[in-house]
């Protein structure tokens, strides 16, 4: 059986929210990646209108991520 290692976006929000969710995922042993387009654009001097910071995970981890993500979103809903 072949598994996909495609990265999928599971969250977009503020830098603080993204870091908090990243911490929870890593505590559960789930690797993730933060993509911050605004910061990346600032580094090369072009900036970005995209303010959200995104969290990406490997698609194969979605089953483990779902309950953590649901709890995080419920806890942090406005």
Buried (B, 14 or more C-beta within 10 A) or exposed (E): EEEEEEBBEBBBBEBEBBEBBBEBBEEEEBEBEBBBBBEEBEEEEEEEEBEBBBBBBBBEBEEBBEEBBEEBEEEEEE
